[in-house]
C-alpha cells in the first residue's frame, strides 16, 4: 500500500485501500509522479469529509470538500481560482480573519458553493467582480478613505516583506509567475525606508 496513505490514514481506514487502488490504476496508465502526488494530496484532503465506506458516500461530503476552504485548527487554507484557470492554495494566517470568516459562513449557512454570492438577482450565484468593486467603493465612502481594492494585495505583499518574509514565499503567496514581479514590492520597501531615513535626518538637523 502507498506509504504516504498509510502514514496519514493507516491501513484500516475505510478509504485507504480504495485510494491505493486508484493511484495504482493511474500509475499503470502512465501517470507521472507529479500527477500521482497531486491526486494523492487532493484525495487525502478529502478523507476527513468521509468517515464511512465508499459505498455509503453521498453528495453532502463531496460538496463540503468543494466550498474551497480547509478550516482545520491552526492549518486553515483556501483554494484560489485565478486567471487562466489556475488554482492555488493559500494559508489563512490571521486568526482574527479566520474567526470572522467562520462567523460569516455560520450566519450565511453556507456549506458549499460560492463563498460570496449575489443577492440582487436572488439566484445565489457567485458575486461578480463589478459587484464586489461596487460594494468596496461603498465601504470606502463610509469610512472616508480612497483605496482601490487591488491595493489590498499590494499592502499585504509589502507587509510580508517588511516582516522579513522571503521574496520566493511572497511570490508563491501572490501567485506571481516570476520573482521579478514580486521584487517590485521589495523596491517599494526600499523607498519607504529611504523616506523614513530622510525624515529622521531632517529632524536631527532641525534640532541642532
Beta strands, then each sheet from edge to edge (+ up, - down):
strand 1: 69-70
strand 2: 77-81
strand 3: 87-91
sheet 1: 1+ 2- 3+
end
